[in-house]
């Protein structure tokens, strides 16, 4: 699942935490995507439970690589 970090009301970090707590998400991989790619945002993504962090725009090759 790709989640954007900068969303109004509920950011991607919080949404990831909520979704990962669901038993149905046990086998789901979570990927953050953002226009922000500094170490601060990458670390925040890891702390929230994301499996990896990508800086937008994501290329088709990047998406294919993740999906394989």
C-alpha positions as CSV (number, residue, x, y, z in Angstrom):
1,X,0.0,0.0,0.0
2,X,1.4,3.4,-1.0
3,X,0.4,6.2,1.4
4,X,1.1,9.9,1.0
5,X,2.6,11.6,4.0
6,X,1.2,15.1,3.6
7,X,-2.5,14.6,3.8
8,X,-4.9,16.9,5.6
9,X,-6.6,15.9,8.8
10,X,-4.8,12.6,9.2
11,X,-1.3,12.3,7.8
12,X,0.2,9.2,6.3
13,X,2.2,8.4,9.5
14,X,-0.9,8.1,11.6
15,X,-2.8,6.3,8.9
16,X,0.0,3.7,8.6
17,X,-0.1,3.1,12.4
18,X,-3.9,2.7,12.4
19,X,-3.9,0.3,9.4
20,X,-0.9,-1.8,10.6
21,X,-2.7,-2.4,13.8
22,X,-5.5,-4.2,12.0
23,X,-5.2,-8.0,11.8
24,X,-6.3,-7.9,8.1
25,X,-3.1,-5.9,7.3
26,X,-0.8,-8.6,8.7
27,X,0.7,-9.4,5.2
28,X,0.4,-5.9,3.7
29,X,3.6,-3.9,2.9
30,X,3.3,-0.2,3.5
31,X,5.3,2.4,1.5
32,X,5.3,6.1,2.2
33,X,5.5,8.5,-0.7
34,X,6.2,12.2,-0.3
35,X,7.8,15.2,-1.9
36,X,10.0,15.3,1.2
37,X,13.1,13.0,1.2
38,X,15.4,14.3,3.9
39,X,16.6,11.9,6.6
40,X,14.0,13.4,9.0
41,X,11.1,12.2,6.9
42,X,12.7,8.9,6.1
43,X,13.3,8.2,9.8
44,X,9.7,9.3,10.6
45,X,8.4,6.9,8.0
46,X,10.4,4.0,9.6
47,X,9.1,4.9,13.1
48,X,5.5,4.9,11.8
49,X,6.0,1.4,10.5
50,X,6.5,1.9,6.8
51,X,8.5,-0.7,5.0
52,X,10.2,1.9,2.7
53,X,10.0,5.6,1.8
54,X,9.9,7.0,-1.7
55,X,10.2,10.5,-2.9
56,X,7.6,11.6,-5.5
57,X,7.1,11.3,-8.3
58,X,7.5,7.5,-8.3
59,X,8.6,6.1,-11.6
60,X,6.9,3.1,-13.2
61,X,10.2,1.2,-12.7
62,X,10.1,1.9,-8.9
63,X,6.5,0.7,-8.6
64,X,7.2,-2.4,-10.6
65,X,10.3,-3.2,-8.5
66,X,8.2,-2.9,-5.3
67,X,5.4,-5.0,-6.7
68,X,7.7,-7.9,-7.6
